[in-house]
Amino acid sequence: MLLTTPFIFFSGFNALAVWPFIFLKERNLKNDPVLINHERIHLKQQREMLWIFFFLFYLVEFLAKIIIYKEPKLAYRNISFEREAYAMERDLNFTERKSKWSFVKYLYDG
């Protein structure tokens, strides 16, 4: 379900997936299939990790990446969930064939 609200976003972010919703900063973003697919990948990740574990893992990994990269934006881009979503966002059929725990291969750099 797509919802539009300008109130929950950090600078530089246009969308946020919190199962079962995709929150968009602006209504016109509903027409961006790559952005919507990126967020749908996150919804699938959240379902397979029972939602709360996704967010706990996301936070722990983000904090670890902050220590490694010492830069929040770089840390964010290197979270395994984000790496998978960015890598596959242009494949509009990815969520249909995504295997469980496929984000694990994005845990390590290289």
Backbone as CSV, one residue per row, in Angstrom:
resi,resn,N_x,N_y,N_z,CA_x,CA_y,CA_z,C_x,C_y,C_z
1,MET,0.844,-1.173,0.000,0.000,0.000,0.000,0.895,1.244,0.000
2,LEU,0.651,2.145,-0.910,1.427,3.377,-1.039,0.730,4.525,-0.324
3,LEU,1.467,5.214,0.531,0.946,6.373,1.244,1.888,7.546,1.045
4,THR,1.344,8.741,0.974,2.155,9.942,0.793,2.130,10.784,2.064
5,THR,3.320,11.144,2.548,3.447,12.028,3.699,4.826,12.662,3.698
6,PRO,4.905,13.967,3.829,6.218,14.634,3.835,6.862,14.680,5.221
7,PHE,6.225,14.120,6.238,6.642,14.355,7.617,7.633,13.369,8.210
8,ILE,7.838,12.217,7.611,8.668,11.202,8.260,10.041,11.019,7.631
9,PHE,10.476,11.961,6.828,11.682,11.730,6.051,12.876,12.551,6.521
10,PHE,14.013,11.875,6.485,15.287,12.543,6.696,15.678,13.209,5.389
11,SER,16.557,14.149,5.454,17.038,14.832,4.257,17.640,13.809,3.281
12,GLY,17.244,13.917,2.030,17.794,13.045,1.002,17.031,11.748,0.788
13,PHE,16.022,11.460,1.592,15.236,10.236,1.438,13.865,10.579,0.873
14,ASN,13.421,9.764,-0.084,12.129,9.993,-0.725,11.089,8.943,-0.392
15,ALA,11.518,7.812,0.153,10.582,6.730,0.434,11.068,5.921,1.631
16,LEU,10.116,5.233,2.245,10.409,4.408,3.415,9.428,3.250,3.425
17,ALA,9.950,2.046,3.559,9.101,0.857,3.630,9.017,0.387,5.072
18,VAL,7.794,0.284,5.557,7.517,-0.305,6.870,6.320,-1.221,6.641
19,TRP,6.589,-2.519,6.642,5.587,-3.496,6.251,4.263,-3.239,6.939
20,PRO,3.185,-3.178,6.191,2.980,-3.441,4.767,2.901,-2.165,3.916
21,PHE,3.423,-1.068,4.418,3.270,0.218,3.741,4.566,0.695,3.086
22,ILE,4.399,1.465,2.019,5.490,2.235,1.433,5.073,3.695,1.563
23,PHE,5.849,4.440,2.331,5.586,5.865,2.523,6.422,6.644,1.511
24,LEU,5.778,7.554,0.811,6.436,8.385,-0.191,6.399,9.842,0.243
25,LYS,7.468,10.544,-0.029,7.559,11.952,0.340,6.632,12.819,-0.505
26,GLU,6.469,12.436,-1.777,5.642,13.206,-2.706,4.775,12.264,-3.537
27,ARG,3.598,12.703,-3.883,2.641,11.895,-4.641,3.199,11.441,-5.996
28,ASN,3.944,12.301,-6.679,4.445,11.956,-8.017,5.431,10.788,-7.992
29,LEU,5.972,10.440,-6.830,6.905,9.313,-6.731,6.215,7.971,-6.956
30,LYS,4.877,7.960,-6.904,4.137,6.732,-7.200,4.399,6.266,-8.626
31,ASN,4.846,7.184,-9.475,5.104,6.874,-10.885,6.545,6.465,-11.156
32,ASP,7.338,6.270,-10.112,8.745,5.881,-10.266,8.874,4.382,-9.992
33,PRO,8.862,3.545,-11.054,8.856,2.091,-10.841,10.121,1.570,-10.161
34,VAL,11.256,2.207,-10.380,12.510,1.755,-9.762,12.473,2.021,-8.256
35,LEU,12.031,3.208,-7.866,11.917,3.532,-6.441,10.914,2.604,-5.752
36,ILE,9.770,2.394,-6.366,8.749,1.525,-5.781,9.286,0.099,-5.662
37,ASN,10.003,-0.373,-6.670,10.567,-1.717,-6.618,11.610,-1.826,-5.503
38,HIS,12.434,-0.805,-5.341,13.429,-0.773,-4.262,12.726,-0.971,-2.916
39,GLU,11.646,-0.255,-2.708,10.917,-0.354,-1.445,10.184,-1.689,-1.324
40,ARG,9.719,-2.247,-2.414,9.081,-3.574,-2.370,10.088,-4.654,-1.987
41,ILE,11.317,-4.483,-2.419,12.373,-5.416,-2.006,12.524,-5.360,-0.491
42,HIS,12.499,-4.150,0.070,12.579,-4.027,1.531,11.373,-4.670,2.219
43,LEU,10.194,-4.548,1.645,9.016,-5.195,2.230,9.195,-6.706,2.267
44,LYS,9.746,-7.253,1.197,9.991,-8.700,1.149,11.038,-9.097,2.192
45,GLN,12.088,-8.296,2.331,13.106,-8.556,3.352,12.481,-8.518,4.751
46,GLN,11.621,-7.557,4.978,10.971,-7.419,6.284,10.085,-8.623,6.590
47,ARG,9.339,-9.087,5.607,8.476,-10.257,5.814,9.294,-11.493,6.158
48,GLU,10.389,-11.700,5.438,11.159,-12.920,5.679,11.894,-12.888,7.017
49,MET,12.087,-11.714,7.590,12.757,-11.610,8.889,11.785,-11.267,10.015
50,LEU,10.506,-11.404,9.757,9.474,-11.139,10.759,9.513,-9.710,11.284
51,TRP,9.688,-8.771,10.415,9.621,-7.326,10.631,10.541,-6.807,11.724
52,ILE,10.303,-7.136,12.961,11.083,-6.564,14.064,12.549,-6.968,13.973
53,PHE,12.827,-8.199,13.553,14.215,-8.637,13.418,14.919,-7.925,12.268
54,PHE,14.153,-7.587,11.235,14.710,-6.789,10.140,15.239,-5.461,10.676
55,PHE,14.416,-4.761,11.437,14.808,-3.444,11.929,15.922,-3.529,12.967
56,LEU,15.908,-4.546,13.796,17.015,-4.736,14.750,18.325,-5.016,14.018
57,PHE,18.271,-5.914,13.051,19.455,-6.255,12.265,19.934,-5.030,11.486
58,TYR,18.989,-4.290,10.909,19.306,-3.081,10.149,20.056,-2.084,11.036
59,LEU,19.552,-1.857,12.241,20.178,-0.914,13.166,21.564,-1.376,13.593
60,VAL,21.692,-2.632,13.954,23.000,-3.158,14.377,24.000,-3.064,13.230
61,GLU,23.567,-3.443,12.040,24.474,-3.373,10.890,24.849,-1.925,10.573
62,PHE,23.886,-1.006,10.675,24.179,0.403,10.431,25.218,0.909,11.426
63,LEU,25.064,0.590,12.693,26.024,1.030,13.707,27.412,0.439,13.457
64,ALA,27.461,-0.817,13.056,28.748,-1.443,12.725,29.386,-0.762,11.518
65,LYS,28.575,-0.445,10.516,29.096,0.204,9.305,29.546,1.640,9.590
66,ILE,28.905,2.307,10.541,29.354,3.653,10.946,30.778,3.562,11.501
67,ILE,31.024,2.553,12.310,32.367,2.364,12.870,33.368,2.092,11.752
68,ILE,32.975,1.275,10.790,33.873,0.915,9.687,34.109,2.091,8.749
69,TYR,33.033,2.737,8.292,33.145,3.762,7.255,33.242,5.192,7.791
70,LYS,32.840,5.401,9.038,32.920,6.710,9.689,32.161,7.816,8.948
71,GLU,31.135,7.429,8.209,30.337,8.381,7.437,28.931,7.814,7.287
72,PRO,27.920,8.465,7.834,26.563,7.896,7.836,26.018,7.509,6.458
73,LYS,26.213,8.341,5.461,25.663,8.040,4.137,26.335,6.799,3.532
74,LEU,27.630,6.693,3.714,28.375,5.530,3.221,27.983,4.278,4.015
75,ALA,27.789,4.437,5.306,27.352,3.314,6.143,25.982,2.818,5.678
76,TYR,25.061,3.742,5.452,23.714,3.395,4.975,23.778,2.625,3.659
77,ARG,24.557,3.130,2.710,24.634,2.497,1.387,25.257,1.104,1.443
78,ASN,25.983,0.803,2.524,26.647,-0.492,2.641,25.933,-1.476,3.562
79,ILE,24.764,-1.132,4.042,23.948,-2.094,4.784,23.502,-3.168,3.789
80,SER,23.575,-4.419,4.191,23.283,-5.523,3.265,21.901,-5.404,2.619
81,PHE,20.899,-4.989,3.376,19.555,-4.836,2.820,19.533,-3.767,1.730
82,GLU,20.245,-2.677,1.961,20.306,-1.598,0.964,21.118,-2.021,-0.250
83,ARG,22.200,-2.727,-0.020,23.027,-3.189,-1.146,22.213,-4.091,-2.063
84,GLU,21.435,-5.004,-1.474,20.599,-5.878,-2.296,19.532,-5.062,-3.031
85,ALA,18.876,-4.168,-2.325,17.806,-3.374,-2.947,18.350,-2.484,-4.068
86,TYR,19.487,-1.837,-3.840,20.073,-1.008,-4.900,20.546,-1.859,-6.079
87,ALA,21.104,-3.022,-5.798,21.597,-3.891,-6.875,20.462,-4.415,-7.749
88,MET,19.301,-4.645,-7.150,18.210,-5.301,-7.865,17.027,-4.389,-8.183
89,GLU,17.092,-3.109,-7.836,15.932,-2.233,-7.985,15.460,-2.063,-9.423
90,ARG,16.326,-2.215,-10.396,15.925,-2.064,-11.804,15.325,-3.341,-12.381
91,ASP,15.475,-4.447,-11.665,14.869,-5.712,-12.070,13.468,-5.762,-11.465
92,LEU,12.485,-5.337,-12.228,11.130,-5.169,-11.708,10.434,-6.485,-11.375
93,ASN,11.053,-7.621,-11.698,10.494,-8.928,-11.358,11.271,-9.615,-10.234
94,PHE,12.222,-8.927,-9.662,13.094,-9.538,-8.651,12.314,-10.061,-7.444
95,THR,11.353,-9.312,-6.952,10.641,-9.749,-5.738,9.882,-11.060,-5.956
96,GLU,9.536,-11.364,-7.188,8.816,-12.609,-7.472,9.715,-13.831,-7.349
97,ARG,11.011,-13.663,-7.584,11.917,-14.802,-7.540,12.989,-14.693,-6.451
98,LYS,12.913,-13.638,-5.646,13.891,-13.436,-4.574,13.873,-14.619,-3.630
99,SER,15.041,-15.177,-3.371,15.108,-16.283,-2.416,15.269,-15.728,-1.004
100,LYS,14.812,-16.496,-0.031,14.922,-16.061,1.359,16.389,-15.874,1.721
101,TRP,16.617,-14.853,2.511,17.938,-14.553,3.061,18.972,-14.219,1.975
102,SER,18.523,-13.838,0.787,19.470,-13.529,-0.288,20.308,-12.282,0.017
103,PHE,19.845,-11.463,0.958,20.625,-10.282,1.347,21.956,-10.662,2.007
104,VAL,22.062,-11.886,2.525,23.257,-12.324,3.255,24.508,-12.193,2.389
105,LYS,24.366,-12.453,1.099,25.552,-12.350,0.236,26.063,-10.912,0.105
106,TYR,25.269,-9.946,0.559,25.680,-8.545,0.512,26.250,-8.065,1.863
107,LEU,26.362,-8.972,2.825,26.870,-8.594,4.144,28.325,-8.143,4.108
108,TYR,29.099,-8.780,3.276,30.528,-8.516,3.250,30.910,-7.743,2.004
109,ASP,31.849,-6.854,2.147,32.347,-6.093,0.993,33.140,-7.030,0.091
110,GLY,33.131,-6.692,-1.182,33.966,-7.463,-2.075,33.253,-8.095,-3.189
